[in-house]
Amino acid sequence: MKIAGLRALALPLVAVALVALASLAPADDDDPTRRPSTVAVTQSSYACPAGPVITVAAGQVVPGTSSTASALPDRTPDETLGGASTWRTAVVDAPGVAVEQQGRGSGAVGYFAGTAPASGGGGLVVGSCPGVVDDAWLLGLGSGNKHFSTLILTNLAGSAASVDLTLWGPEGEIDAVNADGIVIEPYSVNRIRLDSLAAGESELAVHVHRRRGSVSAVVNDTSTATFQGTEPITAARSPRREQVIGGLVAGTSGRTLLVLNPGTSTARVDVEVIGREGTFTPSGLEQVAVKGGTLAAVPVPDTAGSGEQALRLTSDQPVSSTVRMAPTTIDFAYAEPTPALAGPAIVPIDLAAQTVGVQLVLTAPRGAASVEVQAFDAAMAPLTSSTVSIPAGTTQVAAADAAGAAYLVLRPTGDVIAAATYAKGDKISSLAIRDAPVTVLGPQVRPAG
C-alpha cells in the first residue's frame, strides 16, 4: 500500500536530519559513570515524497520559530508548507519536498499519504518521513515473482554522499552487481530497482551502510502477487537479541514474520504474542531456527490469535525483523520493530484528500503503562484529552476519532510501543510511531587531562 508508478507516484526520498545546536557543559568531576546529557534539538530537516496524488503533512509538537519548505530537486520555495505554528498539508507537484524548521524542542515531523493506482498494485499509503541514517536495515523487499522493490537514496547536503549495500535472500548473502560505493550527488535522489542488483528474488533484505555524506533510505515496495498493494518500507531496528514488533492488524490471514540473521551462526528465535489479554507463546513459534547469513519468511500461525497484537522476539544471536500483513488480497502493510517511546510522539489525522479511519495500537511489553492522547486542530489548539491504560504484557486499541482533529500527541508513562492503523475500505496502512525530535543525547564531555 504505498505509492508506485511514475515520478509522481514513485516514492521520492524521504530524509530527516536532526541537528542539536546546544552547548554541552563539561563534567565537573571525573565520575566515569556520569550519563550523557539531554540536549534540546533546535533545528530539524526532512524531505517527503511529493507529486500530484500525494498529500504532504508537516507539523510539530510545539510551535517552532520558523520553517521553510522547498520542492526537490530544484529547491523552489513552497509557501503552503512553510511556517512553524500550524498543521500544514499540501500537494506539491515535484519529486519531493524538503522542510527545515528552527525552534528549540519544537519536535518537527512530516508525513505523506496517497492511494496507489491499480497498475502499481493499488493500496492506501500513509508513511512518515524518516531520517538520515548510518545504517538502514530493510526487510520485506523483492525483485521477482510479481514482487518488486525500489530503493530510494536521497542526499540533502551540498556534498556527494555514498553508500554500500549488502543483500540477503532465503539461501544466503547475494553477490549483488555494483552494490558498493554507490554515489548520490548533492541534493539528488537515486532510485535503484533491486532487480537490477539481484533479479528473481521474491524475498530480500538489504543493509544500507552510509560511507559518507547525509543520505536517507526508504523502499517503495509493490506487489501484484497474492499479497497485493504498494507500501513504503522504512528501516527496521538494527540486529539485536530482543525486539518488539508492534501494530499487527487484526485477522489471522496473511501474516508473515521476516527474520534476517546476518551472522554466521544459526539463530534460535523465541516468538511471543502480546495480545489484548496477555502474553503467550503460540504453538508453531516456540523456537524458530534461522541459519547464519539468511532471511527466513515464517507464516504466523492461527494459534497467534486474530486480534491486534505485537510480537516479541528473543534470540540467542542478533537478528532484524519485520512483519508483512495482508489480511485480504486487496492491500498489504508492514509492521516494523521500534523502541519504546521516550517522549512525545505525533500521529497524523488530517491527511487532506485521504479520508481514512485511524486507530491506535498500543503495547506495554514489560510493566503496566499508560498514554495520554491529546487531539489538536490545524491551528494547534487543543481539542480533547484522554488517557489509555495498558496492563503489563498486553496490547490495547484506541480509536482516534476526535472531531476536527488534525493530529494527536502521545505522551507515554512507562514503556510503550505504538503504531497507528489507517483503513479505507479493504485498503490498509500501518505507521510505526516514533518519538518526535524534541531532544537528543549529548556526549559526555570532560576537561582534557
N, C-alpha and C positions, 0 to 999 in steps of 0.2 A: 503494500500500500504506500508506495511513495511515488515520487514523480518521475516519469520516464518520458522519453521522446526526444524531440529536437532540443535546441539550445534552451528554449523557454521551459522545457519540461525536464531536461537533464539536470539533476541537482548540481548547481554550481558549488563552488567551495563553501564550506562553512568553517569559519575560523574564529576563535576567541583568544585574544592576547590580553592577559591581565598584568598590569604594571603597578607594583606597590611603590609609591613615591613617598616614603616616610623615613624620618631619621631614626636610626637604631642607636640607643644609648649603650655604651659598653658596660659589661658586667662590673659591679662594684666589689666583687670578690672573686676568688678563684675556685668557687664551688663547681666541680665538674658535672654535678647533677642538675645545674641550672637549665631549665627548659627554654626552648626558643620563645621569643616574644610574639605576641599577636600584633600585626600591623594592618592598619586600615588601607584598603585599596582606594586610591584616589583617581585612577584612570583605567578605563576598560575599553577594549575594542573587539569587535566581532564582525563577521560577514555572514550573510544568509543567502540562500538560493533566492532567485527572483525570476520574473517572467510574467507574461500576460495572464497566466492561470494560477499564479502563486500569490498568496497573501503573506506579507511580512508583517510581523508584530514586534514592536520594541517597547520595553518598559523598564521599571526599576522598583526596588523595594521602598526607597525614599527618594524624594526629588534630588536630582543632581544639579550642578551649577551650570552646565552647558552640554550640548550634544550635537554632533553633526553627522549627517548621513550622505553617502555618495554612491552612485551607481558604478559597478565594476564592468569592464576593466578601465573605462575612460575616466573614472573618478569624478563624474559630473554630480554636483550637489543635488540632493533631493530634500526639498524643504518639508515634505509631508512627514518624514520620519525623523526630522530634526527636533530639537528641544529635549528637555530632560525632566519635565514636570507633569507629563500626561502619559496615558497609554496610547500608542500610535499604531495604526495599521495602514498599509498602502500596498498597491500593486505597482511594482517597478518593472517596466519593460526593458530589462537588461539581464545579462547572465547572473549578476549578483549585486548585492548592496552591502556596503560596509558602514558600520556605525562606530563612532568613537565618542565616549562620554567622560566628562570630568565630574568630580563630586566625591568627597570623602565618604566612603562607606555607602554609596548610593545603591550598589548591587544591580548594575545594568545587565539586562538579559534580552535575548532575541529568540524568536520562534518563526516558523513558517508553516503554511498549510495549503492544501490544494486537493484536487481529485485527478488522478491519472486517467488518460484516455484508455479505452478498451484495447487499442492496439498495443499498448505498453503493459498490459496486464490488468489495468484498471486499479481501483482501490482508493481509500481515503488516506490522505497524507497529513501527518502532524509531526513536526520534528523540532528539535532545539538546535541552536547554533553553537556547536562545540568549539573547544579552544585549541590553540596551538599546543602541539604535543611533542614530547621527546620520543615516546614510543606509543604506537597505537596498535592494539590487538583487536582484530576484526574477524568475527565468526559469522557463519550463515551464508557465505558467498558461493557463487557458482560460475562455471564457464562452459556449460554444455547441458544437453538434455532439457532444453527449454527453460533453463535457469541461468541467467546471465547477470553479472555484476560489473559495475564501472567504478573504479577507484578514482576519487576526485581529490587532487592535491592542490592547495592554494597557498600562494606566497603573498602575504600582506605587507612585506617590507620592501625597502628600496635596494636591497642587495640580493643576489641569487641565493637560493636555498637548494639543498639536495637531500635525498633520502635513499636508503637501501630497503629492499623488500625481500621477505622470506615467505614462501608459500608452503602449506601442508595440505594433504588430502588424506583420505582413508588409508592409503597404502604407505604413507610416509611423506618426508620432505620432497618437494618438487624442484627439479633443476630448471627454474624458470629462465626465459630468454630476456636478456637486458634488464635484469631486476636490480642491479646495483648501480649506485651513482646517478640516479635519475635527477636531473636538474630542473628546477622550477624557476623561471625568470621572474624578476621583480614584478610584483602586483599582477601576476598571471595565474591562470588556472590550467592544470594539466588533468585531462580525463583519460584514464587508461583502462580500456576493456581488458578484463582479466583473461579472456580467451586469446588475447594477443601475447600473453605471457605463458599460459598453460591451458591449452584447449581441452575440452571434453570432460571436465570435472564437474559433477553435479553438486559436490560439497567441497568447499575450500575454506581455509583460514589464512589470514595474511597478517604478518607483523611488519609495521612501518617503523623504521628506525631513522630518526632525523639526524643527519650528519652535521648540517649547518643551516643557519637562517631561521626564519619564522615561517613555519609551514603547518598547515592543518590538514587533517584527513577525514573523509567521510566516504561512504559507499552508497551508490544507488543500486538497489537490488530489485530485479524484475523477474517474474516467473509467469509463464503460461502453461505450466505443468499442473499436476494435481493440486498443489497449493498455488493459487493464482493471485496476482496482485503486484504492487510495486511498493517498496519500502526503503527509506534511507536507514542505513546501519551506522550507528556511532560506536566508538571504541568501547569494548568491554574492559573490565579491570585486568590489570597485568596478572600473569600466572601467580597463584598463591595456593596455600593449602586449605583455606576456608573462605567461602564467599556465599552471598545470598543473592539470588535472582528474584526480584520482586515483580509484581504486576502481571502474573499469569492470569489471562482472562478465563471466564467460565466455559465449561464444556470439556468433554473428555477426548474429543476428536482432534487430530492434527497437531498434537504437542510433541515436539522433538527436542530433546536435550542434546546440545552440541558441546563436546568437551575436547579441547586441544591439550595434548601433553607434549610440550616442546623439548622435554628432557630425553634422556637415553634409557631410563629405567621405566618399567611398567608402573603406571599409577593405579592405585586401588581407591576408588572414589565411593564413599557412602553418601546417599542422597536421602534427605528428609523433606517431607512436605510440611509446610507451616500453613495450616488452614484456619478456617473460622473457629473451629472447636479446639484446636491444639496442634501439637507437632507429633508426627509419626513417620515411620519408615514403611513405605508401601511395598507390597510383595512385587518382586521383579527389579527393585532398585536397591537391594540390600548392599551390594558391592559391585560397582561397575569397573571392569578392568580396561584400561586404555594403554595400549602399547606405546613405548617411547617413540617420540617423533611422529605421532599420528593424530588424526582428527577422527573422533568417534561420533556417530549420529545414533542416539539411543531413543527409541519411542518411549514416551512417558505412558505407563500402563493405566488402564481404567481404575486400578486399585488406588491411584493417587487422588481420586475423587473428582467431582465436576465443578466445584466452586472456585471462586477466585482464590489464589494462593501464591505462595512463594516457595522456592526450592533452596534448601541449604546444602551445599556441597562441602564435604570434609574429605581431604585426600592426603595420602602419605607422600605425594610428590606435588610440586606446584603445577597447577593447571589453570586454564582460562575457559570460560563457558558462556553460553547464550542459549535461550530457548526460542525456537520458532513456533508460532501459534497460528493454526489455520482451522478454526472451529467450523468453518464452512468452506466450500470451494470458491467462494466469491472473493475473498480477500484474506491476507495474512499479515502478521505483525511479528515483531521481535521483542523479547524481554531480555535486558542485559543486567548483569550484576553491578550494583552501585554500593558505595559506602553508606553507612548510616548518616542521616542529615546531622550536620553540626551547627547549623544556623538557619536563618530564614531562607525559604525557597519559594519560587513563583510558579503557579500553574496557569497557563493561558486559557481564557474562556472566550473572549471576543476574538474570533478569527475571521471577522468580516463576512465574506460571502459563504463561508463554510458554516452552515447551521448544523451543529452536532450535539449529541448528548455526551456529557462528561461525568465520570465518576472517579473517585479516589480509591486506590488500593493501598492500604497502609499495613505494614508488618512490623511487629515487635519481636525480633528474633531472640532476644535474651529476656530481660526483665520487663515488667509492665511499663507502658509508655503512654503518652498522650500527644495530641497535636492540636494546637489552636489554629483554626481555619478562619481567616478573615477575608471577606469579599470587598473589593473596591470597584468603583466605576472608572470610566476612562479619564476623569479629572483627578483620580487618585483620592477621591473622597470615600471614607469607609461606609459600607452598607450594612453588613451583618457580621456577627462573630459567633462561633460555636467551638466546642471542644470535643474531639473524638478520642475516647478512651480505648486503648488496645491492651487487652490482657496479655501477660507474658506468653510468648510462644504461639501467638495467633496472628491471623491476617483479618483485618476488618475493612468493610467497604462503606464509603460515604458518598452521597450524591453531592454534586457541585452545581446546584441549580438556582443560585441566588438571582432574583430578577434584576436585570440591568448591570450585572457584574461584567467587568472587562477581564479581571484576573483575580486569583486568590493568592494570599500569602500564607504559607505554612510555617508555624513556629513550633518545633518539637521539644518535648521534655522526655528524656530517655532516648534509647537507641531506636530509631525508626527508619525503615526502608520504605520509600514512597514511589508510587507510579500513578499515572493518570491514564484511563482508557477512554478513547473517543470513538463514538459509534454513529453511523449514518446508515440506517437500514442494516443490511448484512455487511456493510463495509466497516472495518475497524482500524484503529491505530493505537499504539501504546507508546507512552512517553515516560521514560525513566526520569524521575525528578531529582535534581542535584542542587546543592547549595548555590544561592546567588553569590556573586563575587563581592562580598562585603569586607572580609578580612582574609589575610594570608598569614602563614607562619614566617616570621623573620628569623634569620640565622642567629645563633648565639655568638656574641662578639665580646672579646676581652682585650684589654690593652696588651700590646706586644711586650714580651719579657716578663 
